[in-house]
Amino acid sequence: MTDWTSLNFVIVDVEGNGQQPPDLVELAAVPVINGVIGEPLSWLVKPDAPIKHFATRIHGLTNKDVADCPSFDAITGNVLAALDADALVAHNAHVDLGVLTRKLPGWESPEVFDTLKLARRLVPGLDSYRLGNLVEAYSLAEGLPDDLSPHRATYDALVAARLFVLLATKAASLEELRGQPPEKGDENALF
């Protein structure tokens, strides 16, 4: 059995402009190395198309907020460096992964762990698995700086990182975290 801390993870969160498909407005990446949550990196980006009003109501970012921000092309090297990990983690990961693969043609995602799916599997029976509900249920925002708020990339990536570490420590092994059955002879490993 392999300990989950043997991999280096990057937890990501993207905020979009409300267009279909969504374009990037904000991106945050939080490393988790040897099981320890590192310092977040984040970027505000001027999207190719304007931010729609309903997206602004969710994350609070306006077109004025990003008017002088760099294009995604200008930060691509920094983003690729931040994403250089053994595994990528996100809550409802297909959304973040979709945006990243559109913005980074040719980039190949590492192994992906979705905290939404992990929470459903490892802590069954909750009423809701929305990130905000999990943050509240497990006090994941405790001690975060006051200037961070829900639905902004840095806040969401940090609480998702805390959620991932919580879930990973509930799993008996990396194999269980991946949803794989115990190896032959380890049938009691999950108990």
C-alpha positions in Angstrom: 0.0 0.0 0.0 1.2 3.4 -0.9 0.8 6.5 1.3 -0.9 9.4 -0.5 1.8 11.8 0.6 4.2 10.1 -1.8 2.7 12.2 -4.6 2.9 16.0 -5.1 -0.5 17.5 -5.8 -1.7 20.8 -7.1 -5.2 22.0 -6.2 -6.7 24.3 -8.7 -9.8 26.5 -9.0 -10.9 28.6 -11.9 -13.4 31.4 -12.1 -15.0 32.1 -15.5 -16.6 34.8 -17.5 -20.0 33.1 -17.8 -19.6 32.5 -21.5 -20.1 29.1 -23.1 -17.7 27.5 -23.0 -16.4 29.5 -20.1 -13.2 31.5 -20.4 -10.8 32.1 -17.6 -11.1 35.3 -15.4 -9.2 34.0 -12.3 -7.0 31.0 -11.6 -5.5 29.8 -8.3 -3.1 26.9 -7.7 -2.2 25.5 -4.3 0.6 22.9 -4.0 0.3 20.0 -1.5 3.8 18.5 -1.1 4.5 15.6 1.3 0.9 16.1 2.6 1.5 19.8 3.5 -0.5 22.6 2.0 1.8 25.3 0.4 1.3 28.9 -0.5 -1.3 29.6 -3.2 -0.5 31.3 -6.5 -3.2 33.2 -8.3 -3.7 35.2 -11.4 -6.4 37.6 -12.6 -6.8 37.4 -16.4 -8.5 39.6 -19.0 -10.8 37.1 -20.8 -11.2 37.1 -24.5 -14.9 37.8 -24.1 -16.6 40.1 -21.5 -17.7 38.8 -18.1 -21.4 38.2 -18.0 -23.5 39.8 -15.2 -24.5 36.5 -13.7 -20.9 35.4 -13.4 -20.1 38.7 -11.6 -22.9 38.0 -9.1 -21.2 34.7 -8.3 -17.5 35.7 -7.9 -17.8 39.5 -7.8 -15.3 40.2 -10.6 -16.3 42.8 -13.2 -14.9 43.7 -16.6 -13.4 46.8 -15.0 -11.5 44.6 -12.4 -9.7 42.7 -15.2 -9.4 45.4 -17.8 -5.7 46.0 -17.1 -4.9 42.3 -16.3 -2.7 40.3 -18.6 -4.0 37.9 -21.2 -3.7 34.2 -20.4 -1.0 34.0 -23.0 1.2 36.3 -20.9 1.0 34.0 -17.9 1.0 30.6 -19.6 4.6 29.8 -18.5 3.9 30.6 -14.9 0.7 28.5 -15.0 2.4 25.5 -16.5 5.1 25.7 -13.8 2.4 25.8 -11.1 0.6 22.8 -12.6 3.7 20.7 -12.7 2.7 18.0 -10.2 2.1 14.3 -10.0 -1.7 14.9 -9.7 -4.2 17.7 -10.1 -7.1 18.2 -7.6 -10.2 20.2 -8.0 -13.8 20.3 -6.7 -16.1 19.2 -9.6 -12.8 18.8 -11.5 -14.3 18.5 -15.0 -15.1 22.2 -15.0 -11.6 23.3 -14.1 -10.0 20.7 -16.3 -12.1 21.8 -19.3 -11.1 25.4 -18.9 -7.4 24.5 -18.5 -7.3 22.1 -21.5 -8.9 24.8 -23.7 -6.4 27.5 -22.5 -3.4 25.2 -22.6 -3.5 23.4 -26.0 -1.0 20.5 -25.9 -0.9 20.3 -22.1 -1.5 16.9 -20.7 -3.2 16.8 -17.3 -1.6 14.6 -14.7 -3.7 12.2 -12.7 -6.9 14.0 -11.5 -8.6 13.7 -8.1 -12.1 15.3 -7.8 -12.9 16.3 -4.2 -16.6 16.2 -5.0 -16.4 12.5 -6.0 -14.0 11.7 -3.2 -16.3 13.3 -0.6 -19.3 11.4 -1.9 -17.3 8.1 -1.6 -15.3 8.7 1.6 -17.9 10.6 3.7 -21.3 9.2 2.5 -24.6 10.4 3.9 -24.2 14.2 3.8 -27.1 16.3 2.6 -24.9 18.2 0.1 -21.5 17.9 -1.4 -21.3 21.4 -2.7 -17.9 23.0 -1.7 -19.6 25.6 0.5 -21.5 23.0 2.4 -18.3 20.9 2.9 -16.4 24.0 4.1 -19.1 24.6 6.7 -19.4 21.0 7.8 -15.7 20.6 8.3 -14.7 24.2 9.3 -12.3 24.4 6.3 -12.2 28.2 6.2 -11.1 28.6 9.8 -8.0 30.8 10.0 -8.0 32.0 6.4 -7.2 35.7 5.8 -10.3 37.9 6.0 -9.6 39.3 2.5 -10.4 35.9 0.9 -14.1 35.1 0.0 -16.0 32.2 -1.3 -16.2 31.9 -5.1 -12.9 33.6 -5.6 -10.2 31.3 -6.9 -7.7 31.5 -4.0 -10.3 30.9 -1.4 -11.9 28.0 -3.2 -8.5 26.4 -4.0 -7.4 26.7 -0.4 -10.5 25.2 1.1 -10.5 22.5 -1.6 -6.8 21.8 -0.6 -7.9 21.5 3.1 -10.8 19.2 2.0 -8.5 17.1 -0.1 -6.0 16.6 2.8 -8.9 15.7 5.2 -10.3 13.2 2.7 -6.8 11.8 1.9 -6.1 11.1 5.5 -9.5 9.3 5.8 -8.4 7.0 3.0 -6.3 4.1 4.2 -3.9 4.4 1.2 -3.3 6.0 -2.1 -5.0 3.1 -3.7 -8.2 3.7 -1.7 -8.0 7.4 -2.5 -7.9 6.3 -6.2 -10.9 4.1 -5.6 -9.0 0.9 -6.2 -9.7 -2.3 -4.2 -7.0 -3.4 -1.7 -4.2 -5.5 -3.1 -4.4 -9.2 -2.7 -3.6 -10.0 0.9 -4.6 -6.5 2.1 -8.4 -7.3 2.3 -8.5 -5.8 5.8 -6.6 -2.7 4.9 -9.7 -0.6 4.7 -10.9 -1.5 8.2 
